[in-house]
Amino acid sequence: MSSALIGPAHPPDLHLMSFNLRRAMDGRLLPRRERWSVRSPAVGAVLHTELPTVLGLQEALPRSVRVVMDALGPQQRVIGHGRGRAGRGEGTPLVYDAERLDMEFWEQRALSDHPDVPGSRTWGNLIPRTLVRAGFRDTATGQRFVVINTHLDPFSARSRRRSAEAIARLTAASELPVIVLGDFNADLGATSLRPLFAAGAVSDSWVSAQRRLTPEWGSFVGGHGPRLRGRRIDGVLTTRDVSVRAIGLNTRTMDGIRPSDHLPVQALVRLPEEGA
């Protein structure tokens, strides 16, 4: 692996990453480079190099979360579970550095008219969609903030719009700075995602960043390499009181193997000082 895109953050900065791992599957029908047994060392190498303070995962299964935790080390904790009725299957967990952050609360919600009913789906998506929300206190600075991680539906624009509205309400209700991580399955300028940005609730870190560390690659690469001006469907969004010092999309491979069909999105941010 080459050097880190951002690497471990030092106070008062925080390193945020959103990473769709791609569902961990193996089998003869998959091309070799797409099999989890082949990709997982590349996933581990990227994470071991970058060591984000908070990591939002999408398409995460228990077997892939184990690889993530092994790569990041014993100081990491994970919150969130599968999106099914019994809490099993694919999920959108948050992983955080427990030496740097104290978790003050967390919850997992279904993105539906019944957010407290696991596995519920009422907005046109065929499979359940969820978010994980957590509040943290930075032990180095005492600053408190909220992180939301999600994975919106790829097929239903209505589901994406209703999900965006739900996330926007949670963001607007927070008295603390909020960071939203996710695979939004639509370009961040899409009509279905407009509720997220309405009235300046959050902003796209790619736009607001002081420094861009990479070209503006499309974040979904599929079986191809990165493409300029492709759709950025993965992102780090922040309320306006969060200063985005740098942002980039990680294109690194290991021995020619790409970790996922999505590029990790990474941002270095700084929270507002108390009373600012």
MIGU-238451 format. One record per atom (N, C-alpha, C): x, y, z. Coordinates in steps of 0.05 Angstrom, whole numbers, padded with zeros to 5 digits, always signed. Layout:
<recs>
XYZ;...
</recs>
This chain:
<recs>
+00017-00024+00000;+00000+00000+00000;+00017+00025+00000;+00008+00045-00014;+00022+00071-00013;+00014+00086+00012;+00024+00110+00014;+00018+00126+00039;-00011+00132+00041;-00019+00140+00065;-00047+00146+00071;-00057+00171+00056;-00083+00170+00049;-00096+00194+00038;-00099+00215+00060;-00108+00207+00083;-00110+00225+00107;-00096+00213+00131;-00101+00188+00138;-00088+00175+00160;-00099+00184+00187;-00087+00174+00209;-00098+00180+00235;-00099+00211+00240;-00121+00220+00252;-00125+00248+00257;-00116+00255+00285;-00105+00279+00287;-00096+00289+00313;-00114+00312+00322;-00121+00313+00348;-00139+00333+00358;-00130+00361+00350;-00148+00379+00344;-00177+00376+00346;-00191+00364+00321;-00175+00355+00302;-00187+00345+00277;-00198+00317+00281;-00218+00310+00265;-00230+00283+00264;-00229+00273+00235;-00224+00247+00232;-00223+00235+00206;-00248+00218+00202;-00265+00226+00183;-00290+00212+00177;-00287+00197+00151;-00298+00172+00150;-00298+00157+00126;-00325+00143+00121;-00335+00144+00096;-00358+00128+00088;-00348+00108+00068;-00355+00082+00073;-00343+00061+00057;-00364+00039+00052;-00374+00037+00027;-00390+00014+00019;-00372-00009+00012;-00373-00030+00029;-00354-00052+00026;-00360-00071+00003;-00383-00069-00008;-00395-00088-00027;-00400-00114-00011;-00424-00125-00015;-00432-00149-00001;-00411-00171-00003;-00404-00182+00020;-00383-00203+00021;-00393-00229+00010;-00386-00235-00015;-00395-00260-00028;-00371-00273-00041;-00373-00300-00043;-00353-00316-00057;-00369-00335-00075;-00354-00348-00093;-00367-00367-00110;-00356-00367-00138;-00358-00389-00152;-00346-00392-00178;-00359-00373-00199;-00384-00365-00195;-00397-00348-00214;-00387-00319-00214;-00374-00312-00192;-00362-00285-00190;-00334-00285-00202;-00327-00263-00217;-00299-00260-00225;-00281-00261-00201;-00258-00271-00203;-00240-00275-00180;-00236-00249-00165;-00231-00227-00179;-00224-00202-00166;-00248-00190-00150;-00272-00200-00155;-00296-00191-00140;-00303-00207-00116;-00289-00230-00112;-00295-00247-00089;-00285-00235-00063;-00301-00238-00042;-00293-00227-00016;-00266-00239-00007;-00262-00264-00011;-00236-00277-00002;-00212-00264-00016;-00216-00253-00039;-00195-00239-00054;-00194-00210-00046;-00217-00197-00043;-00218-00168-00037;-00212-00161-00008;-00218-00179+00010;-00217-00172+00038;-00189-00163+00047;-00167-00174+00038;-00141-00163+00046;-00137-00134+00037;-00148-00127+00014;-00146-00099+00005;-00163-00081+00022;-00186-00090+00031;-00203-00074+00049;-00187-00070+00075;-00176-00091+00086;-00161-00089+00111;-00137-00070+00109;-00124-00072+00086;-00100-00055+00082;-00107-00025+00081;-00129-00018+00067;-00137+00009+00065;-00144+00020+00093;-00159+00004+00108;-00168+00014+00134;-00145+00015+00154;-00127-00004+00153;-00104-00004+00171;-00086+00020+00166;-00085+00029+00141;-00069+00053+00134;-00083+00079+00142;-00109+00080+00138;-00124+00105+00142;-00132+00110+00171;-00141+00089+00185;-00149+00091+00213;-00167+00115+00219;-00191+00115+00206;-00209+00137+00211;-00219+00138+00240;-00226+00162+00250;-00237+00165+00276;-00266+00153+00278;-00281+00158+00257;-00308+00147+00254;-00311+00137+00226;-00321+00112+00224;-00324+00099+00198;-00353+00090+00195;-00366+00099+00173;-00393+00089+00167;-00391+00068+00145;-00401+00044+00150;-00400+00022+00131;-00428+00018+00118;-00427+00010+00093;-00452+00001+00080;-00447-00027+00068;-00469-00041+00064;-00467-00069+00055;-00450-00086+00073;-00452-00081+00099;-00434-00095+00118;-00448-00120+00128;-00435-00143+00126;-00443-00168+00138;-00425-00175+00161;-00433-00193+00179;-00415-00200+00202;-00387-00208+00193;-00385-00223+00171;-00358-00232+00163;-00341-00209+00153;-00353-00189+00141;-00338-00166+00132;-00331-00147+00155;-00349-00145+00175;-00343-00128+00198;-00319-00140+00214;-00317-00166+00215;-00294-00178+00229;-00268-00170+00215;-00267-00169+00189;-00243-00160+00175;-00237-00130+00182;-00258-00114+00182;-00255-00086+00189;-00243-00082+00217;-00254-00096+00236;-00245-00093+00264;-00217-00103+00268;-00210-00125+00254;-00182-00135+00256;-00163-00115+00244;-00171-00101+00223;-00153-00082+00210;-00149-00057+00227;-00170-00048+00241;-00169-00023+00255;-00157-00025+00283;-00159-00049+00296;-00146-00052+00321;-00166-00054+00345;-00155-00061+00369;-00172-00067+00392;-00186-00043+00404;-00177-00019+00397;-00189+00005+00409;-00215+00012+00395;-00223-00002+00374;-00247+00004+00359;-00271-00010+00370;-00294+00004+00367;-00320-00008+00375;-00339-00005+00351;-00359-00023+00350;-00378-00022+00328;-00406-00022+00339;-00424-00006+00327;-00452-00004+00336;-00469-00007+00311;-00492-00020+00314;-00510-00025+00292;-00511-00055+00286;-00533-00063+00273;-00538-00091+00268;-00551-00094+00241;-00558-00118+00233;-00571-00122+00207;-00598-00109+00204;-00606-00106+00179;-00631-00091+00174;-00656-00108+00175;-00653-00134+00179;-00676-00152+00179;-00692-00150+00205;-00715-00164+00206;-00732-00163+00229;-00718-00172+00255;-00701-00192+00252;-00687-00203+00275;-00659-00190+00279;-00654-00168+00264;-00628-00155+00267;-00606-00169+00253;-00613-00186+00234;-00592-00201+00219;-00588-00190+00191;-00568-00201+00178;-00563-00193+00151;-00546-00168+00148;-00549-00156+00124;-00533-00133+00117;-00541-00109+00134;-00521-00092+00141;-00527-00069+00158;-00510-00045+00150;-00515-00024+00166;-00500+00002+00162;-00487+00010+00188;-00469-00006+00199;-00458+00000+00226;-00439+00024+00225;-00435+00035+00249;-00415+00055+00253;-00393+00043+00270;-00368+00049+00262;-00344+00040+00276;-00330+00065+00286;-00321+00065+00311;-00308+00089+00322;-00285+00082+00340;-00266+00100+00342;-00242+00098+00359;-00250+00104+00388;-00252+00084+00405;-00261+00088+00432;-00240+00100+00450;-00215+00102+00441;-00195+00116+00456;-00198+00146+00452;-00209+00154+00430;-00212+00183+00424;-00240+00192+00431;-00260+00175+00428;-00288+00183+00430;-00303+00167+00451;-00319+00181+00467;-00339+00168+00484;-00366+00169+00470;-00379+00146+00468;-00406+00145+00456;-00426+00151+00478;-00443+00171+00473;-00463+00179+00492;-00491+00167+00487;-00497+00161+00462;-00522+00147+00456;-00520+00136+00428;-00537+00117+00422;-00539+00108+00394;-00566+00095+00390;-00575+00094+00365;-00600+00081+00357;-00598+00072+00328;-00614+00052+00322;-00617+00044+00294;-00647+00047+00287;-00652+00059+00265;-00680+00064+00256;-00684+00052+00229;-00709+00041+00225;-00717+00034+00198;-00725+00060+00183;-00718+00061+00158;-00727+00083+00141;-00754+00076+00129;-00774+00082+00145;-00802+00075+00137;-00820+00092+00155;-00846+00088+00151;-00866+00102+00168;-00866+00091+00197;-00851+00069+00201;-00850+00056+00227;-00821+00052+00235;-00807+00074+00241;-00778+00073+00245;-00769+00055+00268;-00787+00050+00287;-00780+00033+00310;-00786+00003+00305;-00796-00004+00281;-00803-00031+00274;-00781-00042+00256;-00763-00060+00267;-00741-00070+00250;-00753-00085+00225;-00740-00080+00203;-00748-00094+00178;-00771-00081+00164;-00783-00059+00175;-00806-00047+00162;-00798-00032+00137;-00816-00031+00117;-00811-00017+00092;-00838-00008+00081;-00841+00018+00078;-00867+00029+00070;-00864+00050+00048;-00840+00055+00038;-00836+00078+00020;-00830+00069-00009;-00834+00044-00015;-00830+00034-00042;-00805+00018-00046;-00788+00016-00025;-00764-00001-00027;-00771-00030-00022;-00760-00048-00037;-00767-00076-00035;-00753-00090-00011;-00730-00079-00003;-00716-00089+00020;-00714-00068+00041;-00711-00075+00067;-00710-00054+00088;-00686-00036+00085;-00689-00011+00092;-00668+00008+00093;-00666+00020+00121;-00642+00026+00130;-00638+00035+00158;-00619+00058+00159;-00619+00070+00183;-00597+00089+00190;-00588+00082+00218;-00563+00088+00224;-00552+00086+00251;-00544+00114+00259;-00553+00123+00282;-00547+00150+00292;-00534+00147+00320;-00512+00162+00324;-00498+00161+00350;-00488+00188+00358;-00487+00193+00383;-00475+00218+00394;-00449+00211+00408;-00429+00229+00403;-00402+00224+00414;-00392+00249+00428;-00374+00244+00447;-00358+00266+00459;-00329+00260+00454;-00315+00280+00443;-00286+00278+00438;-00271+00280+00464;-00258+00259+00473;-00244+00260+00499;-00221+00279+00499;-00211+00286+00475;-00188+00305+00474;-00196+00334+00476;-00220+00341+00467;-00229+00369+00466;-00254+00374+00482;-00269+00353+00489;-00295+00356+00502;-00318+00363+00484;-00312+00366+00458;-00333+00373+00439;-00352+00349+00434;-00377+00355+00430;-00397+00334+00425;-00409+00338+00398;-00416+00316+00385;-00427+00316+00358;-00443+00291+00353;-00457+00290+00331;-00474+00268+00323;-00466+00258+00295;-00466+00232+00292;-00461+00220+00265;-00485+00203+00258;-00493+00205+00233;-00514+00188+00221;-00501+00173+00197;-00506+00147+00196;-00496+00131+00174;-00520+00116+00161;-00520+00116+00134;-00543+00104+00121;-00535+00093+00093;-00554+00078+00081;-00551+00067+00054;-00579+00068+00042;-00583+00086+00023;-00610+00090+00012;-00615+00071-00011;-00640+00069-00019;-00649+00049-00039;-00639+00056-00067;-00630+00036-00082;-00620+00042-00109;-00642+00045-00130;-00666+00034-00125;-00686+00032-00145;-00709+00053-00142;-00717+00059-00118;-00740+00076-00113;-00732+00104-00107;-00737+00123-00125;-00732+00151-00120;-00750+00161-00097;-00775+00151-00095;-00792+00159-00073;-00781+00151-00046;-00770+00126-00045;-00758+00118-00020;-00734+00135-00013;-00718+00142-00033;-00695+00160-00027;-00704+00187-00017;-00725+00198-00030;-00735+00224-00021;-00746+00223+00007;-00762+00203+00013;-00773+00201+00040;-00751+00196+00061;-00731+00181+00053;-00708+00176+00071;-00693+00202+00076;-00689+00217+00055;-00675+00243+00057;-00691+00261+00075;-00717+00261+00073;-00733+00278+00091;-00730+00270+00120;-00730+00243+00125;-00727+00234+00152;-00700+00241+00164;-00679+00239+00148;-00652+00247+00158;-00650+00277+00163;-00663+00292+00145;-00663+00321+00148;-00677+00329+00174;-00699+00316+00181;-00713+00322+00206;-00695+00316+00230;-00681+00294+00230;-00663+00287+00252;-00641+00308+00254;-00631+00317+00232;-00609+00336+00231;-00619+00363+00242;-00642+00371+00233;-00653+00397+00242;-00660+00398+00272;-00667+00374+00282;-00674+00373+00311;-00650+00372+00329;-00627+00368+00318;-00603+00365+00335;-00592+00392+00344;-00585+00394+00369;-00572+00419+00379;-00541+00417+00375;-00532+00394+00366;-00503+00390+00363;-00496+00389+00333;-00470+00393+00326;-00461+00389+00299;-00468+00361+00290;-00475+00358+00264;-00483+00332+00253;-00466+00326+00229;-00458+00301+00227;-00444+00291+00203;-00460+00267+00192;-00466+00268+00167;-00481+00246+00154;-00463+00231+00135;-00460+00206+00139;-00444+00188+00122;-00463+00170+00107;-00456+00163+00082;-00474+00145+00069;-00468+00139+00040;-00481+00117+00030;-00484+00112+00002;-00513+00119-00004;-00516+00141-00019;-00543+00152-00024;-00555+00142-00049;-00541+00126-00065;-00551+00113-00089;-00563+00133-00109;-00554+00157-00108;-00561+00178-00127;-00540+00199-00126;-00534+00212-00148;-00515+00234-00147;-00525+00254-00126;-00506+00266-00112;-00513+00284-00090;-00529+00309-00099;-00529+00314-00125;-00546+00336-00135;-00573+00327-00145;-00580+00301-00141;-00605+00291-00151;-00630+00303-00138;-00652+00304-00152;-00677+00315-00142;-00685+00300-00117;-00683+00273-00117;-00692+00258-00094;-00678+00264-00068;-00654+00275-00070;-00638+00281-00046;-00640+00310-00037;-00656+00326-00052;-00657+00355-00045;-00666+00360-00016;-00684+00344-00005;-00692+00349+00023;-00668+00350+00042;-00647+00335+00036;-00624+00335+00054;-00611+00362+00055;-00612+00377+00033;-00598+00402+00032;-00616+00426+00034;-00642+00421+00038;-00661+00443+00040;-00655+00461+00064;-00658+00487+00059;-00654+00507+00080;-00626+00505+00093;-00607+00494+00078;-00580+00493+00087;-00576+00474+00111;-00593+00454+00113;-00590+00435+00136;-00563+00422+00137;-00554+00411+00114;-00527+00401+00112;-00515+00410+00086;-00489+00408+00083;-00476+00414+00058;-00458+00391+00049;-00453+00389+00024;-00436+00369+00012;-00407+00376+00018;-00392+00359+00032;-00365+00365+00040;-00347+00369+00015;-00353+00357-00007;-00336+00361-00031;-00337+00390-00039;-00360+00402-00036;-00364+00430-00044;-00352+00449-00023;-00356+00443+00002;-00348+00461+00024;-00319+00458+00033;-00305+00437+00024;-00278+00431+00035;-00259+00453+00028;-00241+00458+00046;-00219+00477+00041;-00199+00466+00021;-00196+00439+00021;-00176+00427+00004;-00187+00401-00007;-00183+00396-00033;-00191+00370-00045;-00165+00355-00050;-00164+00331-00039;-00139+00315-00041;-00138+00298-00066;-00160+00295-00080;-00161+00278-00104;-00178+00292-00125;-00176+00283-00150;-00196+00292-00170;-00224+00284-00162;-00244+00296-00175;-00271+00289-00169;-00280+00264-00184;-00271+00242-00173;-00278+00216-00184;-00308+00210-00178;-00320+00194-00196;-00346+00183-00188;-00341+00162-00167;-00358+00160-00146;-00351+00143-00124;-00359+00113-00129;-00377+00108-00148;-00383+00081-00156;-00367+00074-00181;-00349+00055-00178;-00331+00048-00201;-00338+00022-00214;-00355+00006-00201;-00363-00020-00213;-00338-00037-00219;-00337-00048-00243;-00314-00064-00251;-00293-00048-00265;-00296-00021-00265;-00277-00004-00280;-00260+00011-00260;-00241+00026-00270;-00226+00044-00254;-00241+00070-00249;-00230+00088-00232;-00243+00113-00227;-00247+00130-00252;-00270+00144-00252;-00276+00161-00275;-00282+00189-00266;-00270+00208-00280;-00274+00236-00273;-00302+00244-00279;-00313+00261-00261;-00340+00272-00264;-00362+00250-00265;-00355+00227-00254;-00376+00207-00251;-00395+00214-00228;-00415+00198-00223;-00434+00204-00202;-00422+00200-00175;-00423+00220-00158;-00414+00217-00130;-00439+00209-00114;-00443+00183-00111;-00466+00173-00097;-00460+00168-00067;-00434+00168-00060;-00426+00165-00033;-00415+00192-00023;-00420+00197+00003;-00411+00224+00012;-00409+00227+00042;-00397+00249+00049;-00396+00259+00076;-00409+00287+00076;-00431+00289+00090;-00447+00314+00092;-00444+00325+00120;-00444+00351+00123;-00440+00363+00149;-00459+00387+00152;-00466+00392+00177;-00479+00418+00183;-00458+00440+00180;-00468+00464+00176;-00450+00486+00168;-00431+00495+00189;-00436+00486+00214;-00417+00493+00235;-00393+00475+00236;-00392+00455+00219;-00369+00437+00217;-00350+00447+00195;-00325+00451+00202;-00305+00459+00182;-00292+00435+00169;-00295+00433+00142;-00283+00411+00127;-00256+00420+00117;-00236+00409+00129;-00208+00418+00123;-00198+00404+00098;-00206+00379+00093;-00197+00365+00069;-00216+00342+00063;-00217+00335+00037;-00234+00312+00029;-00221+00299+00005;-00227+00273+00002;-00217+00258-00021;-00231+00232-00024;-00227+00220-00048;-00238+00193-00053;-00214+00174-00057;-00214+00153-00042;-00190+00135-00040;-00191+00115-00063;-00172+00116-00081;-00171+00098-00104;-00150+00076-00102;-00139+00072-00078;-00117+00053-00075;-00126+00024-00079;-00108+00009-00091;-00112-00020-00094;-00089-00035-00081;-00091-00061-00079;-00070-00077-00069;-00065-00100-00088;-00041-00100-00100;-00034-00120-00120;-00054-00121-00142;-00064-00097-00150;-00083-00095-00172;-00112-00101-00164;-00117-00108-00139;-00144-00115-00130;-00157-00090-00117;-00181-00083-00127;-00195-00061-00115;-00211-00071-00091;-00211-00056-00068;-00225-00066-00045;-00255-00069-00049;-00267-00052-00065;-00296-00052-00068;-00303-00040-00095;-00329-00041-00102;-00338-00028-00126;-00345+00002-00120;-00341+00010-00095;-00344+00038-00087;-00318+00048-00077;-00312+00074-00081;-00289+00086-00069;-00296+00097-00041;-00279+00092-00021;-00283+00104+00004;-00281+00135+00002;-00299+00149+00015;-00299+00178+00016;-00288+00186+00044;-00268+00203+00045;-00255+00210+00070;-00254+00240+00073;-00259+00249+00097;-00258+00278+00103;-00244+00283+00130;-00229+00304+00131;-00216+00313+00155;-00232+00338+00164;-00244+00336+00188;-00262+00358+00196;-00254+00368+00224;-00264+00392+00229;-00259+00405+00255;-00286+00416+00265;-00292+00409+00290;-00317+00419+00302;-00315+00447+00312;-00337+00461+00314;-00336+00488+00325;-00328+00487+00355;-00313+00508+00364;-00306+00509+00392;-00331+00516+00408;-00330+00506+00433;-00353+00510+00451;-00359+00540+00453;-00384+00548+00449;-00391+00575+00452;-00386+00592+00428;-00374+00580+00406;-00368+00595+00382;-00394+00601+00366;
</recs>
